[in-house]
Amino acid sequence: MEALREAAAVVHSGGILLYPTDTIYGLGCDPFLESAVKRLSEIKRRKDSQVYLVLIRDPMDATRLVSKVPQPFSFLGRRLWPGPITMIFEKDPGAPPFPGSDSIGIRCPRWTFLRDFLRITDAPLISTSANLSGETPILDPDEAYRQFAGQVDLFLDFGKLPHNRPSTILDIRADPPQVLREGAMLQRVRDAIIEWQAQKPDSDSTRD
């Protein structure tokens, strides 16, 4: 818990964290601090965009980050979260985080450690693979340290991670929801989509 509180202080101060996720080692920061997001992009040498996946502690926290909650979310959120599934939502381009983007990817991780950390931080956290843009994600902490030593403010070393598949990316703005990237728990995602279609309400309305 002491390490998690120290990591939360780093995030709150605008720092960059190297930490284990339930899939790979990741780099993270406060998505609402544009200076931190910019620095993260510089560390990754990512020039095309400053839009990243965001981790949340509880499924309902997603509603605070999006402009519309699609009808399938109530059903799919219960079926698939916590878990390694990233859902794509509509976002007001003028609102933070990531001003200018009209969409946002959100995941509620299944690893209790991560959700405990997010509770202590009391804020969403960027999660992007700990690698330079275009290179292979890192599972080994020694390799992560060699790659990013001196560039991040704190490194949470949880040892070598298992070879998990990356998260499945699901666009829940579409009707029916569409898989954009096949990854972890793919069959469970497909089954949940079929279940949703079988029981969905007749109305196609969304809630602001």
C-alpha positions in Angstrom: 0.0 0.0 0.0 2.9 2.3 0.7 4.2 1.8 -2.9 0.7 2.5 -4.3 0.3 5.7 -2.3 3.7 6.8 -3.6 2.7 6.0 -7.1 -0.6 7.9 -6.7 1.4 11.0 -5.5 3.5 10.7 -8.7 0.4 10.7 -10.9 -1.2 13.6 -9.0 1.9 15.7 -9.4 1.9 15.2 -13.2 4.6 12.5 -13.2 4.9 9.4 -15.5 4.5 5.9 -14.1 5.9 2.6 -15.4 3.7 -0.1 -14.0 2.3 -3.6 -14.7 -1.2 -4.0 -16.1 -3.2 -7.2 -16.4 -1.8 -7.6 -19.9 1.6 -6.0 -20.3 3.9 -3.4 -18.7 2.4 0.1 -19.3 3.2 3.7 -19.1 0.6 6.0 -17.4 -0.2 9.4 -16.2 -3.2 11.6 -15.4 -5.2 11.9 -18.6 -6.5 15.4 -17.5 -3.0 16.9 -17.3 -2.1 17.9 -20.9 1.6 18.5 -19.9 1.9 15.0 -18.6 0.2 13.5 -21.7 2.5 15.4 -23.9 5.6 14.2 -22.0 4.3 10.6 -22.2 4.0 11.0 -26.0 7.6 12.3 -26.1 8.8 9.3 -24.1 7.1 6.9 -26.5 8.2 8.9 -29.5 4.7 9.0 -30.6 3.9 11.9 -32.9 0.6 10.9 -34.6 -1.7 11.4 -31.7 -1.9 12.1 -28.0 -5.1 10.0 -27.4 -4.7 7.0 -25.1 -6.6 4.2 -23.4 -7.9 5.1 -20.0 -8.2 2.7 -17.0 -11.1 3.2 -14.5 -11.7 1.6 -11.1 -15.4 0.9 -11.5 -17.6 0.3 -14.7 -19.8 3.3 -13.8 -16.8 5.6 -13.8 -17.0 5.4 -17.6 -20.1 7.6 -17.6 -18.0 10.6 -16.3 -15.7 10.5 -19.3 -18.1 10.2 -22.2 -20.7 12.4 -23.9 -23.2 9.6 -24.5 -23.7 6.2 -22.9 -24.7 3.7 -25.7 -27.6 1.5 -25.0 -25.5 -1.7 -25.0 -23.2 -0.5 -22.2 -25.5 -1.4 -19.3 -25.6 -5.0 -20.5 -22.0 -5.4 -21.8 -20.5 -3.5 -18.9 -21.9 -6.1 -16.5 -20.9 -9.0 -18.7 -17.4 -8.0 -19.6 -16.0 -5.7 -16.9 -13.8 -6.0 -14.9 -11.8 -7.6 -17.7 -9.3 -7.2 -20.5 -11.8 -5.5 -22.9 -11.4 -2.0 -24.1 -14.7 -0.3 -25.0 -14.8 2.7 -27.4 -17.2 5.5 -26.5 -18.3 8.8 -28.0 -16.7 11.8 -26.4 -17.3 15.6 -26.7 -14.2 16.8 -28.8 -14.1 20.0 -26.7 -14.0 18.2 -23.3 -11.1 16.7 -21.5 -9.4 14.4 -21.6 -7.8 14.5 -25.0 -9.4 17.7 -26.4 -10.0 17.4 -30.1 -10.8 13.6 -30.0 -14.5 12.5 -30.5 -13.9 9.1 -29.0 -12.3 7.5 -26.0 -11.2 4.0 -25.2 -11.9 2.8 -21.6 -11.1 -0.3 -19.7 -11.9 -1.5 -16.2 -9.1 -4.0 -15.4 -9.7 -7.4 -13.8 -6.5 -7.2 -11.7 -7.5 -6.3 -8.1 -4.1 -4.5 -7.7 -4.9 -2.1 -10.4 -8.4 -1.3 -9.2 -7.0 -0.8 -5.7 -4.4 1.6 -7.1 -7.1 3.5 -9.1 -9.2 3.8 -5.8 -6.2 5.4 -4.1 -5.5 7.7 -7.0 -9.2 8.5 -7.2 -8.9 9.3 -10.9 -8.6 7.6 -14.2 -5.1 6.6 -15.4 -3.7 6.4 -18.9 -2.5 3.0 -19.9 -0.3 2.6 -23.0 2.1 -0.2 -23.7 5.6 0.3 -22.3 7.5 0.4 -25.6 8.6 2.9 -28.2 5.9 3.6 -30.8 5.7 0.7 -33.3 7.9 -1.7 -31.2 6.9 -4.9 -29.3 5.2 -4.4 -25.8 7.4 -5.3 -22.8 6.6 -8.1 -20.3 10.1 -8.3 -18.6 10.7 -5.7 -15.9 14.5 -5.7 -16.6 13.9 -4.8 -20.2 11.3 -2.2 -19.2 13.9 -0.6 -16.8 16.6 -0.6 -19.4 14.2 1.1 -21.9 12.8 3.8 -19.7 15.3 4.4 -16.8 15.7 8.1 -16.3 12.6 8.9 -18.3 9.8 7.9 -15.9 9.3 9.1 -12.3 8.5 5.8 -10.7 8.7 2.1 -11.7 6.5 -0.5 -10.0 8.3 -3.8 -10.6 6.0 -6.8 -10.3 8.3 -9.3 -12.0 8.0 -10.9 -15.4 4.4 -10.9 -16.6 2.7 -13.9 -18.3 2.3 -13.9 -22.0 -1.3 -12.6 -22.0 -3.1 -11.5 -25.1 -3.7 -7.7 -25.5 -7.2 -6.5 -24.6 -10.0 -7.0 -27.1 -11.2 -3.6 -28.4 -15.0 -3.3 -28.7 -16.7 -0.3 -30.4 -20.0 0.0 -28.5 -21.0 3.0 -30.5 -21.9 0.7 -33.4 -25.2 -1.3 -33.6 -24.4 -4.1 -33.1 -21.2 -3.5 -31.2 -18.1 -4.2 -33.4 -14.8 -5.9 -32.4 -12.0 -3.7 -33.7 -9.1 -5.8 -32.3 -9.3 -9.5 -31.4 -7.6 -10.1 -28.1 -8.2 -11.5 -24.7 -11.6 -13.1 -23.9 -12.7 -12.8 -27.5 -15.2 -15.6 -27.5 -16.8 -14.2 -24.3 -17.1 -10.8 -26.0 -18.7 -12.4 -29.1 -21.2 -14.3 -26.9 -22.1 -11.2 -25.0 -22.8 -9.3 -28.2 -25.2 -12.1 -29.3 -26.9 -12.1 -25.9 -27.3 -8.3 -26.2 -28.9 -8.5 -29.6 -31.3 -11.2 -28.4 -32.6 -9.2 -25.5 -32.0 -5.5 -26.5 -34.9 -3.0 -26.1 -36.8 -1.9 -29.2 -35.7 1.7 -28.7 -32.4 2.8 -30.2 -32.1 5.8 -27.9 -29.0 6.7 -26.0 -28.7 8.5 -22.7 -26.8 11.8 -22.5 
